[in-house]
Amino acid sequence: MLQGLLVHVSALARPPVRRVLLKQIYFTAIEAAWLAAVTGFALGAIVVVQLHDEYGQSRDMALRLLGSLSFVELSPILACLMMVARSSSAVAIELASMRIGGEVNELKRMGISIKSYLMLPRVLGVTVAAMALAGVMAISSVLGGILFASGWDASYQLYALERMLRLDEVVVCIAKAMTMGLAIGLVAVHAGFSVQLQASDVPRAASRAVLRGMLALFLIDLAWAMIR
C-alpha cells in the first residue's frame, strides 16, 4: 500500500501531472482569494463590532476573541464551505464528463494511471487551496477587526496583531483546513467517477459532491471540536 502511494506521489515529478495540479490550485485558490479576503475582512469587522458595542467587551478582549474564533473556528469552515459551493461541483462535473465521454477509458488504454493523472492532482490541489484560503480569510478577518477597533492607529494595529496571532491557533487553522480540503477533494473525485454512463448523471454528480462535501465538513469540524 505504501509503495503504491509513493508511486502515485512520484507522478508529481511529471510535467503533465504538475500542470493539472497547478491549474487546480489556480482555479480553486487564486481565483477565489479575493472573495475569501473580502469575506474575512467583513467577518472580522462584524465580530469586533458585536463584541465591543453590543456585548460591552473591551477593545483588547474583543480582538483576542476574534483571533481565537477566526483561526480556530470560523475561517477553516467558512473557507471550505466556499470551496464546496464553488469548486466541488466543478471537479465532479469535469470528471463525470470525462468518464461519460470515454476519455477515462482512453487514458487507461494508453497506460496512463487514472489515480496519478486525474485523482491525485485534483485532491492535492483542493487540499492546498483549502489551507491557502483559510489562511487568507483568517488574516483578513484579523485585519478587519483591528481596523474597526482602532481606526487608523497604525501603532496599535501592529501591537494588536502581535497579541492576536498565536502559533498554536495558526497550526490548528491550517490543520483543520488541510483535513477539510482533503475530504472535499476525495468526495468530489468520488462523485465524479461514480456516475453511470448517462449524461443525466452529470448534474447528479455535482449535487452529490456539494451535499456530501458539506456533510463531511461539519462532521470533521465536530471531530475537531471533540478532540480539542
C-alpha positions in Angstrom: 0.0 0.0 0.0 2.8 2.4 1.0 4.7 1.6 -2.2 1.6 2.2 -4.3 1.1 5.6 -2.6 4.7 6.6 -3.3 4.3 5.6 -6.9 1.3 8.0 -7.2 3.0 10.8 -5.4 6.2 10.4 -7.5 4.0 11.1 -10.5 4.1 14.8 -9.5 7.5 14.9 -11.0 6.0 14.6 -14.4 5.1 17.9 -16.1 1.6 16.9 -17.2 0.6 16.0 -13.7 2.2 19.1 -12.2 0.3 21.2 -14.8 -3.0 19.7 -13.7 -2.1 20.3 -10.0 -1.2 23.9 -10.7 -4.3 24.5 -12.7 -6.4 23.1 -9.9 -4.7 25.3 -7.3 -5.2 28.3 -9.6 -8.9 27.8 -10.2 -9.7 26.8 -6.6 -7.5 29.1 -4.6 -6.1 32.0 -6.6 -9.3 32.9 -8.4 -11.2 32.8 -5.0 -8.6 34.6 -2.9 -10.2 38.0 -3.3 -13.6 36.5 -2.2 -12.0 34.9 0.9 -10.2 38.2 1.7 -13.3 40.3 1.5 -15.4 37.8 3.4 -12.8 37.6 6.1 -12.5 41.3 6.4 -16.2 41.8 6.8 -16.4 38.9 9.3 -13.7 40.4 11.5 -15.4 43.8 11.5 -18.8 42.3 12.3 -17.4 40.2 15.2 -15.5 43.1 16.7 -18.4 45.5 16.4 -20.8 42.9 18.0 -18.4 42.1 20.9 -17.4 45.7 21.6 -20.7 47.6 21.0 -23.4 45.0 21.7 -21.8 43.0 24.5 -19.6 45.6 26.1 -16.3 43.8 25.6 -13.1 45.9 25.8 -11.2 46.5 22.6 -8.4 44.2 23.6 -10.7 41.4 24.7 -12.8 41.7 21.5 -9.6 41.4 19.4 -8.3 38.5 21.3 -11.6 36.7 21.0 -11.7 37.5 17.3 -8.2 36.0 16.8 -9.2 32.8 18.5 -12.6 32.5 16.8 -11.2 33.3 13.4 -8.2 31.0 13.3 -9.7 28.1 15.3 -13.3 28.0 14.3 -14.6 30.4 11.6 -12.1 30.7 8.9 -11.4 27.0 8.2 -15.1 26.0 8.0 -16.2 29.1 6.0 -13.3 29.0 3.6 -14.0 25.3 2.9 -17.8 25.9 2.6 -16.9 28.5 0.0 -14.8 25.9 -1.8 -17.6 23.3 -1.7 -20.1 25.7 -3.2 -17.6 27.0 -5.8 -15.3 24.1 -6.8 -16.7 20.7 -5.7 -19.3 20.7 -8.4 -16.8 21.8 -11.0 -14.4 18.9 -10.2 -17.3 16.4 -10.2 -18.7 17.6 -13.5 -15.3 17.6 -15.2 -14.5 14.0 -14.1 -18.1 12.8 -14.8 -18.0 14.3 -18.3 -14.6 12.6 -19.0 -16.0 9.3 -17.8 -19.2 9.5 -19.9 -17.3 10.8 -22.9 -14.9 7.9 -22.8 -11.8 9.9 -22.1 -11.1 7.9 -18.9 -11.1 4.6 -20.8 -8.8 6.1 -23.5 -6.3 7.2 -20.8 -6.4 3.7 -19.4 -5.7 2.2 -22.9 -2.7 4.4 -23.2 -1.3 3.1 -19.9 -1.9 6.4 -18.0 -2.7 5.9 -14.4 -6.0 7.4 -13.5 -5.1 7.9 -9.9 -1.9 9.6 -10.7 -3.1 11.8 -13.5 -6.7 12.6 -12.7 -7.3 11.9 -9.0 -4.0 12.9 -7.2 -3.5 16.4 -8.6 -7.1 17.4 -8.0 -7.3 16.1 -4.4 -3.9 17.6 -3.6 -4.8 20.9 -5.3 -8.1 21.2 -3.4 -6.2 20.4 -0.1 -3.6 23.1 -0.8 -6.3 25.6 -1.8 -8.2 25.0 1.4 -5.2 25.8 3.5 -4.4 28.9 1.5 -8.0 30.2 1.5 -8.4 29.6 5.3 -5.1 31.5 5.9 -6.2 34.4 3.7 -9.6 34.6 5.4 -8.2 34.3 8.9 -5.6 37.1 8.4 -8.2 39.3 6.6 -10.6 38.9 9.5 -7.9 39.9 12.0 -7.0 42.9 9.9 -10.7 43.9 9.5 -11.2 43.6 13.3 -8.2 45.6 14.1 -9.1 48.4 11.7 -12.6 48.7 13.0 -11.4 48.5 16.6 -8.6 51.0 16.4 -9.3 53.1 13.3 -6.1 54.3 11.6 -3.8 54.0 14.7 -1.0 52.0 13.0 1.0 51.5 16.2 -1.9 49.9 17.9 -2.7 47.8 14.9 0.8 46.3 15.0 0.6 45.8 18.7 -2.8 44.1 18.5 -1.7 41.9 15.6 1.3 40.6 17.6 -1.0 39.7 20.5 -3.7 38.1 18.4 -1.5 35.7 16.3 -0.8 32.7 18.5 1.2 29.9 16.9 -1.0 27.1 18.2 -4.1 28.6 16.8 -2.4 29.2 13.4 -1.4 25.5 13.4 -4.9 24.4 14.2 -6.3 26.6 11.4 -4.0 25.1 8.8 -4.5 21.5 10.1 -8.3 21.8 10.1 -8.3 23.3 6.6 -6.0 20.5 5.4 -8.3 17.8 6.7 -11.4 19.5 5.4 -9.8 20.2 2.0 -8.7 16.6 1.7 -12.2 15.4 2.4 -13.7 17.9 -0.1 -11.3 16.7 -2.8 -11.9 13.0 -2.1 -15.7 13.4 -2.1 -15.7 15.4 -5.3 -13.5 12.9 -7.1 -15.6 10.0 -5.9 -18.8 11.7 -7.0 -17.3 12.4 -10.5 -16.1 8.8 -11.1 -19.2 7.1 -9.6 -21.6 8.2 -12.4 -23.3 5.8 -14.8 -22.6 6.3 -18.5 -25.6 8.6 -18.9 -25.4 12.4 -19.5 -28.3 12.9 -16.9 -25.9 11.7 -14.2 -23.6 14.7 -14.6 -25.8 17.2 -12.6 -26.4 14.4 -10.0 -22.7 14.0 -9.5 -22.4 17.8 -9.0 -25.2 17.7 -6.4 -23.7 14.7 -4.6 -20.3 16.4 -4.4 -21.7 19.5 -2.9 -24.1 17.9 -0.4 -21.7 15.2 0.7 -18.9 17.7 0.9 -20.8 19.9 3.2 -21.8 16.9 5.4 -18.1 15.9 5.5 -17.1 19.4 6.6 -19.4 19.5 9.5 -18.5 16.0 10.7 -14.8 16.9 10.6 -15.5 20.2 12.4 -17.4 18.2 15.1 -14.5 15.8 15.4 -12.0 18.6 15.8 -14.2 20.2 18.5 -14.3 16.9 20.4 -10.5 16.5 20.1 -9.9 20.0 21.5 
